[in-house]
Structure formats: C-alpha cells, structure tokens
Amino acid sequence: MIEPDRLALLIVKPDGVAQHFTRLISSWTHDRGYKLRGFRELILSPEHQLILDSDTHAGGRIDRQLSEVFYGLGPAHALLLEREDSRSSDDRSAAAELAGRFTGDALPHRARPGTLRGDFGALNPVFNLVHATNSTDNLDRDARALFDRPLDELLGLNGARPGGIAQTPHLLRPFKLWSIVADVLAAWLGPEVVRPIDWPADSHGPSHPAVGAALMACARAAQRAGDEDGEVLTGVLDGNTSYMQFARQVPAVDTWHGYLTYTTLRHLTLCADTP
C-alpha cells in the first residue's frame, strides 16, 4: 500500500487546459519526482469548487465569484500524483511540497522560476493555471470530489484502474496577455481611445512594471473615453463594475478573452500594491 504522504493532487485549471499545458505540466512534475497515478477531465461545479483552499485567494482580496464564472468556461484536469521518494529534503509530505514549493504564488508577478506558475506563465490571480491540495489530510476528501471515488479505490486497490492523459498531441495556444486586454478594450471603446503603444509588451507578462504600465494605460483610456464609458472602466479596476455589466458593454468577443481582460483589470490594483 502506498504511503499517503507520498500522494498529491493537482488541478490544471481551465486556463491551463485551454492553452494545452496539461501534458507539459505532467512532464514537469515527473521531472521533479512525481509520477501520474490518476487523471480525469471534468467541469468543476460550485460544489467541486469548495475544495479550493481559501488561502489561494490572497487574504480575501480576490472575489470568489470570479472563480465560479472562470470554472464554467471549460474543463479542468485532475491529476493524482505519487512522489517516488518517500521523503522530501525538508521532510514535508508530497501534498505539502507540491502546494508549497512547486505550485508558485497565487499572484503571478510573485511566482518565481522553478514553480509551475512561474515556468508556465500564470497571467492573473484567477488565470493562474493550477491548484494543489495542500495537505495529506485533505487528499481523500478531494479525491472523492474530483474522481467520484475514495482514494484507495482510485489507486486500484479495489480493482479500479486510474485513467491516463490522452495521447493526442496538441499545439500550445498560450494567451497573449496585454494584446488581448488592449484588443478587447479597443473593440469596446475604439482604437482612438485604447492605443497599443500605451500597453506593455506581451513578453513582459504580469510583471510588476507591466502591471503599473497597464494601470496608466487604463487611466489614459478612461480619460479619453468620456464620462459614461470611463466610469465603467474605472469601476472594473475598483470592483464597482461587475463582470455582467462589463460583458454587456463589450461587443461580442471570445469569451476567454473577455474574461481574461476583466479579471486582469479587476486585479491590477492588487498586483500593483503587492511587491
């Protein structure tokens, strides 16, 4: 029987699935001593979302309702992993090591290289690619929620065999953060209001300087847009404009791009205020 301390659960969130990162993430964890023991694709319902640790929401400054919409955009991938070494260098369980050492900060500009969010390019506090169960005590509860069966059955102790990641190759489809945000706002406010030159380069990602530049670009756009539209845009930044209000203002755009834009703008101030 496998020691529970050697097991970990990782969720590749819908943004990671949409960008076709799952196989690469599985390989990344394998290179760090974790082998895949179970896989499932599923839509995370509000009931499933209760498994997500509140600690990932930056002390309550990230609106949980944003995650509820996000998880409805597409499937997530649940990965059951087994660490090959019985102990980590600091004597942590596999679940604690994966969540604490390898997942990376929930705020992308703080996610360091050598973490999943740092290496795969998390984009904002909602579009941050992965979630990991943070302790051995929660593994069985989370396995039941994600795989609809207890952990011992999932591991094949009662004849069940875990599924593997589909082998069909996919091209990566990474989201171009600032180009998408600028394009969505330009579709709404017009190219004379939202000027590409004001926005950071996609290669800068959600770095602290890029976030500051995006805040300045929003301020310029709100000033050029006029009272009504400018107020709605400013309301996104300070939380007074809901996603539904924002979606009604923006012409028909790709749902992924629209929600990436809203959640990025919604958290610009948080990311700018957090070194």
TORKOL-4160 file (C-alpha; in steps of 0.2 Angstrom, whole numbers, padded with zeros to 4 digits, m for minus):
275
<pt num="1" X="0000" Y="0000" Z="0000"/>
<pt num="2" X="0006" Y="0017" Z="m0005"/>
<pt num="3" X="0010" Y="0029" Z="0010"/>
<pt num="4" X="m0002" Y="0044" Z="0010"/>
<pt num="5" X="0012" Y="0056" Z="0012"/>
<pt num="6" X="0019" Y="0051" Z="m0005"/>
<pt num="7" X="0002" Y="0056" Z="m0014"/>
<pt num="8" X="m0003" Y="0073" Z="m0020"/>
<pt num="9" X="m0017" Y="0080" Z="m0030"/>
<pt num="10" X="m0015" Y="0094" Z="m0043"/>
<pt num="11" X="m0029" Y="0103" Z="m0053"/>
<pt num="12" X="m0024" Y="0110" Z="m0070"/>
<pt num="13" X="m0037" Y="0124" Z="m0071"/>
<pt num="14" X="m0047" Y="0128" Z="m0086"/>
<pt num="15" X="m0034" Y="0141" Z="m0092"/>
<pt num="16" X="m0021" Y="0128" Z="m0092"/>
<pt num="17" X="m0032" Y="0116" Z="m0101"/>
<pt num="18" X="m0037" Y="0129" Z="m0114"/>
<pt num="19" X="m0018" Y="0133" Z="m0118"/>
<pt num="20" X="m0015" Y="0114" Z="m0119"/>
<pt num="21" X="m0002" Y="0114" Z="m0105"/>
<pt num="22" X="m0008" Y="0098" Z="m0096"/>
<pt num="23" X="0005" Y="0086" Z="m0104"/>
<pt num="24" X="0019" Y="0098" Z="m0101"/>
<pt num="25" X="0014" Y="0101" Z="m0083"/>
<pt num="26" X="0013" Y="0082" Z="m0080"/>
<pt num="27" X="0031" Y="0080" Z="m0088"/>
<pt num="28" X="0037" Y="0095" Z="m0077"/>
<pt num="29" X="0031" Y="0086" Z="m0061"/>
<pt num="30" X="0038" Y="0070" Z="m0067"/>
<pt num="31" X="0055" Y="0078" Z="m0069"/>
<pt num="32" X="0053" Y="0083" Z="m0050"/>
<pt num="33" X="0050" Y="0065" Z="m0045"/>
<pt num="34" X="0031" Y="0064" Z="m0046"/>
<pt num="35" X="0023" Y="0050" Z="m0057"/>
<pt num="36" X="0005" Y="0051" Z="m0063"/>
<pt num="37" X="m0007" Y="0039" Z="m0054"/>
<pt num="38" X="m0024" Y="0045" Z="m0060"/>
<pt num="39" X="m0031" Y="0058" Z="m0072"/>
<pt num="40" X="m0049" Y="0065" Z="m0075"/>
<pt num="41" X="m0056" Y="0079" Z="m0085"/>
<pt num="42" X="m0071" Y="0087" Z="m0078"/>
<pt num="43" X="m0081" Y="0103" Z="m0076"/>
<pt num="44" X="m0079" Y="0110" Z="m0059"/>
<pt num="45" X="m0096" Y="0114" Z="m0052"/>
<pt num="46" X="m0099" Y="0126" Z="m0037"/>
<pt num="47" X="m0099" Y="0110" Z="m0026"/>
<pt num="48" X="m0082" Y="0105" Z="m0033"/>
<pt num="49" X="m0075" Y="0122" Z="m0030"/>
<pt num="50" X="m0077" Y="0121" Z="m0012"/>
<pt num="51" X="m0062" Y="0110" Z="m0012"/>
<pt num="52" X="m0051" Y="0125" Z="m0016"/>
<pt num="53" X="m0042" Y="0132" Z="m0002"/>
<pt num="54" X="m0046" Y="0150" Z="0003"/>
<pt num="55" X="m0028" Y="0153" Z="0006"/>
<pt num="56" X="m0026" Y="0154" Z="m0013"/>
<pt num="57" X="m0037" Y="0170" Z="m0013"/>
<pt num="58" X="m0024" Y="0182" Z="m0006"/>
<pt num="59" X="m0032" Y="0185" Z="0010"/>
<pt num="60" X="m0049" Y="0188" Z="0004"/>
<pt num="61" X="m0044" Y="0202" Z="m0009"/>
<pt num="62" X="m0049" Y="0190" Z="m0024"/>
<pt num="63" X="m0068" Y="0189" Z="m0027"/>
<pt num="64" X="m0073" Y="0170" Z="m0026"/>
<pt num="65" X="m0087" Y="0174" Z="m0038"/>
<pt num="66" X="m0074" Y="0177" Z="m0052"/>
<pt num="67" X="m0068" Y="0159" Z="m0050"/>
<pt num="68" X="m0086" Y="0152" Z="m0051"/>
<pt num="69" X="m0088" Y="0160" Z="m0068"/>
<pt num="70" X="m0070" Y="0155" Z="m0073"/>
<pt num="71" X="m0073" Y="0137" Z="m0069"/>
<pt num="72" X="m0088" Y="0137" Z="m0080"/>
<pt num="73" X="m0078" Y="0142" Z="m0096"/>
<pt num="74" X="m0071" Y="0125" Z="m0099"/>
<pt num="75" X="m0065" Y="0108" Z="m0091"/>
<pt num="76" X="m0051" Y="0106" Z="m0078"/>
<pt num="77" X="m0039" Y="0092" Z="m0077"/>
<pt num="78" X="m0037" Y="0082" Z="m0060"/>
<pt num="79" X="m0020" Y="0074" Z="m0058"/>
<pt num="80" X="m0016" Y="0061" Z="m0044"/>
<pt num="81" X="0002" Y="0061" Z="m0042"/>
<pt num="82" X="0014" Y="0049" Z="m0032"/>
<pt num="83" X="0031" Y="0056" Z="m0026"/>
<pt num="84" X="0044" Y="0042" Z="m0029"/>
<pt num="85" X="0055" Y="0047" Z="m0014"/>
<pt num="86" X="0047" Y="0043" Z="0002"/>
<pt num="87" X="0053" Y="0060" Z="0010"/>
<pt num="88" X="0057" Y="0077" Z="0003"/>
<pt num="89" X="0073" Y="0087" Z="0008"/>
<pt num="90" X="0063" Y="0096" Z="0021"/>
<pt num="91" X="0053" Y="0081" Z="0027"/>
<pt num="92" X="0037" Y="0088" Z="0020"/>
<pt num="93" X="0023" Y="0077" Z="0013"/>
<pt num="94" X="0021" Y="0076" Z="m0006"/>
<pt num="95" X="0005" Y="0086" Z="m0005"/>
<pt num="96" X="0013" Y="0100" Z="0006"/>
<pt num="97" X="0028" Y="0100" Z="m0005"/>
<pt num="98" X="0019" Y="0102" Z="m0021"/>
<pt num="99" X="0007" Y="0115" Z="m0015"/>
<pt num="100" X="0020" Y="0125" Z="m0005"/>
<pt num="101" X="0036" Y="0123" Z="m0015"/>
<pt num="102" X="0031" Y="0119" Z="m0033"/>
<pt num="103" X="0014" Y="0127" Z="m0037"/>
<pt num="104" X="0020" Y="0146" Z="m0035"/>
<pt num="105" X="0012" Y="0161" Z="m0028"/>
<pt num="106" X="m0006" Y="0165" Z="m0032"/>
<pt num="107" X="m0001" Y="0182" Z="m0038"/>
<pt num="108" X="0008" Y="0179" Z="m0054"/>
<pt num="109" X="0021" Y="0193" Z="m0053"/>
<pt num="110" X="0027" Y="0184" Z="m0037"/>
<pt num="111" X="0028" Y="0167" Z="m0044"/>
<pt num="112" X="0046" Y="0163" Z="m0046"/>
<pt num="113" X="0055" Y="0152" Z="m0059"/>
<pt num="114" X="0055" Y="0134" Z="m0054"/>
<pt num="115" X="0037" Y="0134" Z="m0049"/>
<pt num="116" X="0023" Y="0129" Z="m0061"/>
<pt num="117" X="0015" Y="0147" Z="m0061"/>
<pt num="118" X="0032" Y="0155" Z="m0064"/>
<pt num="119" X="0038" Y="0142" Z="m0078"/>
<pt num="120" X="0021" Y="0141" Z="m0087"/>
<pt num="121" X="0016" Y="0159" Z="m0086"/>
<pt num="122" X="0001" Y="0162" Z="m0075"/>
<pt num="123" X="m0007" Y="0178" Z="m0080"/>
<pt num="124" X="m0018" Y="0185" Z="m0066"/>
<pt num="125" X="m0024" Y="0179" Z="m0049"/>
<pt num="126" X="m0039" Y="0170" Z="m0057"/>
<pt num="127" X="m0030" Y="0164" Z="m0073"/>
<pt num="128" X="m0016" Y="0156" Z="m0063"/>
<pt num="129" X="m0015" Y="0138" Z="m0070"/>
<pt num="130" X="m0015" Y="0126" Z="m0056"/>
<pt num="131" X="m0022" Y="0122" Z="m0039"/>
<pt num="132" X="m0014" Y="0109" Z="m0027"/>
<pt num="133" X="m0022" Y="0100" Z="m0012"/>
<pt num="134" X="m0011" Y="0107" Z="0002"/>
<pt num="135" X="m0011" Y="0093" Z="0015"/>
<pt num="136" X="m0012" Y="0074" Z="0016"/>
<pt num="137" X="m0027" Y="0076" Z="0027"/>
<pt num="138" X="m0037" Y="0083" Z="0013"/>
<pt num="139" X="m0032" Y="0070" Z="0000"/>
<pt num="140" X="m0046" Y="0058" Z="0002"/>
<pt num="141" X="m0059" Y="0072" Z="0003"/>
<pt num="142" X="m0053" Y="0080" Z="m0013"/>
<pt num="143" X="m0051" Y="0063" Z="m0022"/>
<pt num="144" X="m0069" Y="0060" Z="m0019"/>
<pt num="145" X="m0074" Y="0077" Z="m0026"/>
<pt num="146" X="m0063" Y="0076" Z="m0041"/>
<pt num="147" X="m0064" Y="0057" Z="m0046"/>
<pt num="148" X="m0081" Y="0052" Z="m0038"/>
<pt num="149" X="m0072" Y="0038" Z="m0028"/>
<pt num="150" X="m0062" Y="0036" Z="m0012"/>
<pt num="151" X="m0043" Y="0037" Z="m0013"/>
<pt num="152" X="m0039" Y="0019" Z="m0010"/>
<pt num="153" X="m0051" Y="0014" Z="m0024"/>
<pt num="154" X="m0044" Y="0027" Z="m0036"/>
<pt num="155" X="m0027" Y="0019" Z="m0033"/>
<pt num="156" X="m0033" Y="0002" Z="m0039"/>
<pt num="157" X="m0033" Y="m0007" Z="m0023"/>
<pt num="158" X="m0051" Y="m0012" Z="m0026"/>
<pt num="159" X="m0048" Y="m0016" Z="m0044"/>
<pt num="160" X="m0051" Y="0001" Z="m0051"/>
<pt num="161" X="m0038" Y="0007" Z="m0063"/>
<pt num="162" X="m0034" Y="0026" Z="m0065"/>
<pt num="163" X="m0035" Y="0034" Z="m0081"/>
<pt num="164" X="m0021" Y="0042" Z="m0091"/>
<pt num="165" X="m0019" Y="0058" Z="m0100"/>
<pt num="166" X="m0025" Y="0057" Z="m0118"/>
<pt num="167" X="m0010" Y="0054" Z="m0130"/>
<pt num="168" X="m0017" Y="0065" Z="m0144"/>
<pt num="169" X="m0004" Y="0079" Z="m0147"/>
<pt num="170" X="m0010" Y="0097" Z="m0147"/>
<pt num="171" X="m0001" Y="0113" Z="m0151"/>
<pt num="172" X="0001" Y="0125" Z="m0137"/>
<pt num="173" X="m0011" Y="0140" Z="m0138"/>
<pt num="174" X="m0004" Y="0152" Z="m0125"/>
<pt num="175" X="m0014" Y="0168" Z="m0121"/>
<pt num="176" X="m0005" Y="0184" Z="m0126"/>
<pt num="177" X="m0010" Y="0194" Z="m0111"/>
<pt num="178" X="m0008" Y="0213" Z="m0115"/>
<pt num="179" X="m0013" Y="0211" Z="m0133"/>
<pt num="180" X="m0029" Y="0203" Z="m0128"/>
<pt num="181" X="m0033" Y="0216" Z="m0115"/>
<pt num="182" X="m0029" Y="0230" Z="m0127"/>
<pt num="183" X="m0039" Y="0222" Z="m0141"/>
<pt num="184" X="m0055" Y="0219" Z="m0130"/>
<pt num="185" X="m0055" Y="0237" Z="m0124"/>
<pt num="186" X="m0052" Y="0244" Z="m0141"/>
<pt num="187" X="m0067" Y="0234" Z="m0148"/>
<pt num="188" X="m0077" Y="0242" Z="m0134"/>
<pt num="189" X="m0070" Y="0260" Z="m0133"/>
<pt num="190" X="m0062" Y="0262" Z="m0150"/>
<pt num="191" X="m0044" Y="0262" Z="m0156"/>
<pt num="192" X="m0043" Y="0280" Z="m0154"/>
<pt num="193" X="m0046" Y="0278" Z="m0135"/>
<pt num="194" X="m0036" Y="0262" Z="m0132"/>
<pt num="195" X="m0019" Y="0264" Z="m0141"/>
<pt num="196" X="m0007" Y="0249" Z="m0142"/>
<pt num="197" X="0008" Y="0260" Z="m0139"/>
<pt num="198" X="0001" Y="0263" Z="m0121"/>
<pt num="199" X="0001" Y="0245" Z="m0116"/>
<pt num="200" X="0016" Y="0234" Z="m0110"/>
<pt num="201" X="0023" Y="0221" Z="m0122"/>
<pt num="202" X="0016" Y="0203" Z="m0120"/>
<pt num="203" X="0034" Y="0197" Z="m0117"/>
<pt num="204" X="0034" Y="0207" Z="m0100"/>
<pt num="205" X="0019" Y="0196" Z="m0094"/>
<pt num="206" X="0011" Y="0201" Z="m0077"/>
<pt num="207" X="0027" Y="0208" Z="m0070"/>
<pt num="208" X="0026" Y="0222" Z="m0058"/>
<pt num="209" X="0032" Y="0235" Z="m0070"/>
<pt num="210" X="0020" Y="0229" Z="m0083"/>
<pt num="211" X="0005" Y="0230" Z="m0071"/>
<pt num="212" X="0010" Y="0248" Z="m0067"/>
<pt num="213" X="0011" Y="0252" Z="m0086"/>
<pt num="214" X="m0007" Y="0244" Z="m0088"/>
<pt num="215" X="m0014" Y="0255" Z="m0074"/>
<pt num="216" X="m0008" Y="0270" Z="m0083"/>
<pt num="217" X="m0015" Y="0264" Z="m0099"/>
<pt num="218" X="m0032" Y="0262" Z="m0091"/>
<pt num="219" X="m0031" Y="0279" Z="m0084"/>
<pt num="220" X="m0027" Y="0287" Z="m0101"/>
<pt num="221" X="m0041" Y="0276" Z="m0109"/>
<pt num="222" X="m0054" Y="0281" Z="m0096"/>
<pt num="223" X="m0050" Y="0299" Z="m0098"/>
<pt num="224" X="m0052" Y="0298" Z="m0117"/>
<pt num="225" X="m0067" Y="0288" Z="m0116"/>
<pt num="226" X="m0078" Y="0301" Z="m0108"/>
<pt num="227" X="m0089" Y="0301" Z="m0093"/>
<pt num="228" X="m0100" Y="0285" Z="m0095"/>
<pt num="229" X="m0088" Y="0273" Z="m0103"/>
<pt num="230" X="m0074" Y="0280" Z="m0092"/>
<pt num="231" X="m0084" Y="0277" Z="m0076"/>
<pt num="232" X="m0087" Y="0259" Z="m0081"/>
<pt num="233" X="m0069" Y="0256" Z="m0085"/>
<pt num="234" X="m0064" Y="0264" Z="m0069"/>
<pt num="235" X="m0077" Y="0253" Z="m0060"/>
<pt num="236" X="m0069" Y="0237" Z="m0066"/>
<pt num="237" X="m0052" Y="0242" Z="m0058"/>
<pt num="238" X="m0060" Y="0246" Z="m0041"/>
<pt num="239" X="m0073" Y="0232" Z="m0041"/>
<pt num="240" X="m0089" Y="0243" Z="m0044"/>
<pt num="241" X="m0092" Y="0236" Z="m0061"/>
<pt num="242" X="m0097" Y="0218" Z="m0061"/>
<pt num="243" X="m0092" Y="0205" Z="m0075"/>
<pt num="244" X="m0110" Y="0205" Z="m0081"/>
<pt num="245" X="m0110" Y="0224" Z="m0083"/>
<pt num="246" X="m0093" Y="0223" Z="m0091"/>
<pt num="247" X="m0099" Y="0210" Z="m0103"/>
<pt num="248" X="m0114" Y="0220" Z="m0108"/>
<pt num="249" X="m0103" Y="0234" Z="m0113"/>
<pt num="250" X="m0091" Y="0225" Z="m0123"/>
<pt num="251" X="m0096" Y="0219" Z="m0141"/>
<pt num="252" X="m0096" Y="0201" Z="m0145"/>
<pt num="253" X="m0078" Y="0194" Z="m0142"/>
<pt num="254" X="m0071" Y="0177" Z="m0137"/>
<pt num="255" X="m0077" Y="0173" Z="m0120"/>
<pt num="256" X="m0060" Y="0168" Z="m0114"/>
<pt num="257" X="m0053" Y="0184" Z="m0120"/>
<pt num="258" X="m0067" Y="0194" Z="m0112"/>
<pt num="259" X="m0065" Y="0186" Z="m0095"/>
<pt num="260" X="m0046" Y="0187" Z="m0096"/>
<pt num="261" X="m0047" Y="0205" Z="m0099"/>
<pt num="262" X="m0060" Y="0208" Z="m0085"/>
<pt num="263" X="m0051" Y="0198" Z="m0072"/>
<pt num="264" X="m0034" Y="0206" Z="m0076"/>
<pt num="265" X="m0041" Y="0223" Z="m0075"/>
<pt num="266" X="m0050" Y="0219" Z="m0059"/>
<pt num="267" X="m0034" Y="0214" Z="m0050"/>
<pt num="268" X="m0022" Y="0227" Z="m0057"/>
<pt num="269" X="m0023" Y="0237" Z="m0041"/>
<pt num="270" X="m0020" Y="0222" Z="m0030"/>
<pt num="271" X="m0005" Y="0217" Z="m0040"/>
<pt num="272" X="0002" Y="0234" Z="m0041"/>
<pt num="273" X="0000" Y="0236" Z="m0022"/>
<pt num="274" X="0009" Y="0219" Z="m0018"/>
<pt num="275" X="0028" Y="0220" Z="m0021"/>
